[in-house]
Amino acid sequence: MREGFSGTTIARIAEDAGVSEETVYKAFGNKVALVRAIRDRALAGEGPVHAERRSDRMQASAHDPRAIIRGWGVLTMEVAPKVAPVLLLVREAAASDPELARLQEEMDAARLTRMTHNARTLLKGGHLRKGIALDAAADVLWTYSSPELYELLVIRRGWSVERYGRFVADAMIAALLPS
């Protein structure tokens, strides 16, 4: 979708994929559903086990909150390069397309739900710095997982994905955990 969301047609997508338009419509229904499917695939990460399941396993087995958050930094290096461009495309198109504005709200809410889950792990483990409530911790995690931060540091400032992942983990640790 180099031409942006509105400039990309199902016909062009089908042509690029080497399939018929009917195949795309049968598989996804419309462009919004296709974008949602691309985002979902990007969030899965690499390998046979979905990134969220790997995160959940890590949270269940690791007892050191710094190790958990550093693990999230590693997952960020894997997932952000795939998912951030999709989320940024949606953000751009949402400015002029009500359907994409709803999709952006849905995707933001899903990310906040996931980050609240992650924050709850830290809270239940007694790992959060004194005075940090669940909502505040979720907001920190939501902010550091934003496509906008990826855009600023990796796309615009030219940071490596490795540097970005370390920064995200270090910033989460500094914002949430006791010194």
Buried (B, 14 or more C-beta within 10 A) or exposed (E): BEEEBEEBEBEBBBEEEEEEBEEBBEEBEEBBBBBBEBBEEBBBBEEEEEBBEBBBEBBEEBEEBBEBBBBBBBBBBBBBBBBBBBBBBBBBBBEEBEEBBEBBEBBBEBBBEBBBBBBBBBBEBEBBBEEBEBEBBBBBBBBBBBBEBBBEBBBEEEBEBEBBBBBBBBBBBEBBBEE
